[in-house]
């Protein structure tokens, strides 16, 4: 089993920055890709960014150039640096890990961007 715990959400003004972190524990060797998803009120959960164990990254078009995902395999963490935040980035952000046993989700952390 893998457990994921997110931290770093909060309230920020438009144009500001936040950094989200996710710590993984449990059967770490079973983790392949890791990523961040978000779900705004009334919308479906969507992929924000993902990173493979080798460091290859993928981003949603809406966050390219503003968000950066990184991973520390030694510390079993994945982070999301969010810059130039917009009100439309407001959502609950979830850490995700693809494991040999299937996907694992954190409980989420709320990011609110005020205009």
URDA-V582390 format. One record per pair of residues at least 24 apart in sequence whose ideal C-beta (glycine too) atoms are under 10 Angstrom apart, sorted by the first residue. I is the first residue (numbers start at 1). J is the second residue. D is the distance in whole Angstrom. If there is no record, write none. Layout:
[[I & J & D] [I & J & D]]
This chain:
[[1 & 25 & 9] [1 & 26 & 5] [1 & 27 & 6] [1 & 30 & 9] [1 & 99 & 9] [1 & 101 & 8] [1 & 104 & 8] [2 & 26 & 4] [2 & 27 & 6] [2 & 28 & 7] [2 & 29 & 10] [2 & 30 & 6] [2 & 31 & 6] [2 & 76 & 9] [2 & 97 & 6] [2 & 98 & 10] [2 & 99 & 5] [2 & 100 & 10] [2 & 101 & 8] [2 & 102 & 10] [2 & 103 & 10] [2 & 104 & 5] [3 & 27 & 10] [3 & 97 & 10] [3 & 104 & 8] [3 & 106 & 8] [3 & 107 & 10] [4 & 31 & 10] [4 & 34 & 9] [4 & 76 & 10] [4 & 78 & 9] [4 & 94 & 9] [4 & 95 & 5] [4 & 96 & 8] [4 & 97 & 6] [4 & 104 & 6] [4 & 105 & 7] [4 & 106 & 4] [4 & 107 & 8] [4 & 108 & 10] [5 & 77 & 10] [5 & 95 & 8] [5 & 106 & 6] [5 & 107 & 8] [5 & 109 & 9] [6 & 36 & 9] [6 & 78 & 10] [6 & 80 & 9] [6 & 92 & 10] [6 & 93 & 7] [6 & 94 & 7] [6 & 95 & 5] [6 & 105 & 10] [6 & 106 & 5] [6 & 107 & 7] [6 & 108 & 6] [6 & 109 & 4] [6 & 110 & 10] [7 & 79 & 10] [7 & 95 & 10] [7 & 106 & 10] [7 & 109 & 7] [8 & 79 & 8] [8 & 80 & 8] [8 & 81 & 10] [8 & 82 & 9] [8 & 93 & 9] [8 & 109 & 6] [8 & 111 & 9] [9 & 91 & 10] [9 & 92 & 8] [9 & 93 & 6] [9 & 108 & 8] [9 & 109 & 3] [9 & 110 & 5] [9 & 111 & 5] [9 & 112 & 8] [10 & 109 & 8] [10 & 110 & 8] [10 & 111 & 7] [10 & 112 & 7] [11 & 90 & 10] [11 & 110 & 9] [11 & 111 & 8] [11 & 112 & 5] [11 & 113 & 8] [11 & 114 & 7] [12 & 82 & 9] [12 & 85 & 6] [12 & 89 & 9] [12 & 90 & 10] [12 & 111 & 8] [12 & 112 & 7] [12 & 113 & 6] [12 & 114 & 7] [13 & 85 & 8] [13 & 87 & 10] [13 & 113 & 7] [13 & 114 & 5] [13 & 115 & 8] [14 & 84 & 9] [14 & 85 & 6] [14 & 86 & 6] [14 & 87 & 6] [14 & 88 & 10] [14 & 89 & 9] [14 & 113 & 6] [14 & 114 & 7] [14 & 115 & 5] [15 & 83 & 9] [15 & 84 & 6] [15 & 85 & 7] [15 & 86 & 8] [15 & 113 & 9] [15 & 115 & 10] [16 & 82 & 9] [16 & 83 & 8] [16 & 84 & 8] [16 & 85 & 5] [16 & 113 & 8] [16 & 114 & 9] [17 & 66 & 9] [17 & 81 & 7] [17 & 82 & 6] [17 & 83 & 5] [17 & 84 & 8] [17 & 85 & 7] [18 & 67 & 10] [18 & 80 & 8] [18 & 81 & 8] [18 & 82 & 5] [18 & 83 & 9] [18 & 85 & 7] [18 & 89 & 9] [18 & 93 & 9] [18 & 109 & 10] [18 & 111 & 6] [18 & 112 & 10] [18 & 113 & 9] [19 & 68 & 9] [19 & 70 & 10] [19 & 79 & 6] [19 & 80 & 7] [19 & 81 & 5] [19 & 82 & 7] [19 & 83 & 9] [20 & 48 & 9] [20 & 67 & 10] [20 & 69 & 10] [20 & 78 & 9] [20 & 79 & 6] [20 & 80 & 4] [20 & 81 & 8] [20 & 82 & 7] [20 & 93 & 6] [20 & 94 & 10] [20 & 95 & 8] [20 & 106 & 10] [20 & 109 & 6] [20 & 111 & 7] [21 & 70 & 10] [21 & 72 & 10] [21 & 75 & 10] [21 & 77 & 6] [21 & 78 & 8] [21 & 79 & 5] [21 & 80 & 8] [21 & 81 & 10] [21 & 95 & 9] [21 & 109 & 9] [22 & 71 & 10] [22 & 76 & 9] [22 & 77 & 6] [22 & 78 & 5] [22 & 79 & 7] [22 & 80 & 8] [22 & 93 & 9] [22 & 94 & 9] [22 & 95 & 3] [22 & 96 & 9] [22 & 97 & 8] [22 & 106 & 6] [22 & 109 & 9] [23 & 72 & 10] [23 & 75 & 8] [23 & 76 & 7] [23 & 77 & 5] [23 & 78 & 9] [23 & 79 & 10] [23 & 95 & 9] [23 & 106 & 9] [24 & 71 & 10] [24 & 73 & 10] [24 & 75 & 9] [24 & 76 & 4] [24 & 77 & 7] [24 & 78 & 8] [24 & 95 & 8] [24 & 97 & 6] [24 & 99 & 9] [24 & 104 & 8] [24 & 106 & 9] [25 & 76 & 7] [26 & 76 & 9] [26 & 97 & 10] [26 & 99 & 9] [26 & 104 & 9] [27 & 99 & 7] [27 & 100 & 9] [27 & 101 & 8] [27 & 104 & 10] [28 & 73 & 9] [28 & 76 & 5] [28 & 97 & 9] [28 & 99 & 9] [29 & 99 & 9] [29 & 100 & 9] [30 & 97 & 9] [30 & 98 & 9] [30 & 99 & 4] [30 & 100 & 4] [30 & 101 & 6] [30 & 102 & 10] [30 & 104 & 9] [31 & 71 & 10] [31 & 73 & 9] [31 & 76 & 8] [31 & 78 & 9] [31 & 97 & 5] [31 & 98 & 7] [31 & 99 & 5] [31 & 100 & 8] [31 & 101 & 10] [31 & 104 & 8] [32 & 97 & 8] [32 & 98 & 5] [32 & 99 & 7] [32 & 100 & 8] [33 & 58 & 9] [33 & 71 & 9] [33 & 78 & 10] [33 & 96 & 8] [33 & 97 & 7] [33 & 98 & 4] [33 & 99 & 9] [33 & 103 & 10] [34 & 69 & 8] [34 & 71 & 6] [34 & 73 & 10] [34 & 76 & 9] [34 & 77 & 9] [34 & 78 & 4] [34 & 95 & 7] [34 & 96 & 7] [34 & 97 & 5] [34 & 98 & 7] [34 & 99 & 10] [34 & 104 & 10] [35 & 59 & 10] [35 & 69 & 7] [35 & 71 & 10] [35 & 78 & 8] [35 & 80 & 9] [35 & 94 & 9] [35 & 95 & 8] [35 & 96 & 5] [35 & 97 & 8] [35 & 98 & 8] [35 & 103 & 10] [36 & 60 & 10] [36 & 63 & 9] [36 & 67 & 8] [36 & 69 & 7] [36 & 78 & 8] [36 & 79 & 9] [36 & 80 & 5] [36 & 82 & 9] [36 & 93 & 6] [36 & 94 & 7] [36 & 95 & 6] [36 & 96 & 7] [36 & 106 & 9] [36 & 109 & 10] [37 & 91 & 9] [37 & 92 & 9] [37 & 93 & 7] [37 & 94 & 5] [37 & 95 & 8] [37 & 96 & 6] [37 & 105 & 8] [37 & 106 & 10] [37 & 108 & 9] [38 & 63 & 9] [38 & 80 & 10] [38 & 89 & 8] [38 & 90 & 9] [38 & 91 & 4] [38 & 92 & 7] [38 & 93 & 5] [38 & 94 & 7] [38 & 108 & 9] [38 & 109 & 10] [38 & 111 & 8] [39 & 91 & 6] [39 & 92 & 5] [39 & 93 & 8] [39 & 94 & 7] [39 & 108 & 8] [40 & 88 & 8] [40 & 89 & 9] [40 & 90 & 6] [40 & 91 & 4] [40 & 92 & 8] [40 & 111 & 10] [41 & 90 & 8] [41 & 91 & 8] [41 & 92 & 9] [43 & 91 & 8] [45 & 91 & 9] [45 & 92 & 9] [45 & 94 & 7] [45 & 96 & 9] [45 & 105 & 9] [45 & 108 & 10] [46 & 91 & 9] [47 & 96 & 8] [48 & 80 & 7] [48 & 82 & 9] [48 & 89 & 9] [48 & 91 & 9] [48 & 93 & 7] [48 & 94 & 9] [48 & 96 & 10] [49 & 78 & 9] [49 & 80 & 6] [49 & 81 & 10] [49 & 82 & 10] [50 & 78 & 9] [50 & 96 & 8] [50 & 98 & 9] [51 & 78 & 7] [51 & 79 & 10] [51 & 80 & 10] [52 & 98 & 9] [53 & 98 & 10] [62 & 86 & 9] [62 & 88 & 8] [62 & 89 & 8] [63 & 89 & 8] [80 & 111 & 10] [82 & 111 & 7] [82 & 113 & 9] [85 & 111 & 8] [85 & 112 & 10] [85 & 113 & 5] [85 & 114 & 10] [86 & 113 & 6] [86 & 115 & 9] [87 & 112 & 9] [87 & 113 & 5] [87 & 114 & 7] [87 & 115 & 5] [88 & 113 & 8] [88 & 115 & 10] [89 & 113 & 5] [90 & 114 & 8] [90 & 115 & 10]]
